[in-house]
């Protein structure tokens, strides 16, 4: 399953992917943030590509692609490339799928795609204030479970951090008891 979410306030959008076995057992998820804007179909096509990339990265060759935007599903299923903004992206998806045994590509109802949408909304996160006071390892698990593309870095009292900014790094500041003392954030 894949979906998208937009954040007009921060000029960004994000995609979400949920991988399930038989629509029941969760095996992997992905949340990815992109800067800029695009139309809904293009963003949904990017989410489709993220789903195909994740399946390939996890060496899953047998899978179904399910999303809730019919036009993007048709573009991935169609042999002819259309001249529309999502077309180059759906061509990427088709290339990825040539080496996979895709069982089906189908459109599902919005309410059936809720988990992927939750992952998409998670992509807008840059800070996790709700983790303050929690055990650092538990906080790390929550952050990484929701976003496979981030790397978490523990910072203990007195340890320096670099002054560069990295969009896929999350600093987790912990105290001497390994409790999160400052809201973890991307940086």
C-alpha positions, 0 to 999 in steps of 0.5 A: 500500500502507498499514499501521499500527504502534503504540507502547504505550510512547509512547502513539502509533501511526503509519501508513505508505504506499508508492506503487509503479508496478506493484508494482515501482518506488518513487515515494513513501512516507509515514510519519506519527505520531499521539499517542494510541490507537485500535483496530487497525481505526481505525488501519488506516482512518487509514492508508487515508486517509493513502494516499488523501491522498498520492495526491491530493497527488501528483496521482495519479488512477489507483491501487490501494489495498492493505492487509492488514486485510480489514474496513477494505477492505470498509468502503471498498468498501461503499456503506453506512456502518457505525456503528463507530469507523473509519466516519467515517474510511472516509467521508473515504476515499470522499470523496477517492476520488470524484475519483480513478480507483481501479483497485482496492481490495484486501486483500493478504497481510501479507508483501506489505505489508512496505514500507508496514509499514516506513514505519509503523514509521519514524513512531515515530522522533524521533531518528536517531543512526545519522546522526552522522558522515555528510554532512549532505545525505545525512542529510537525504535519509535523513530526508526519504525516510522521512518526507515530512511533515518539514522538515529544518533545518541548524544550523551551529556557533554558529547559534541555534535557536528554543525552540518545539517543532515535530512535523514539524521535524528539526534537523540539527546539522552541523560546519564540514565539514557532517558531522552532529555530534549525532543529528538529532531532531524539535523 
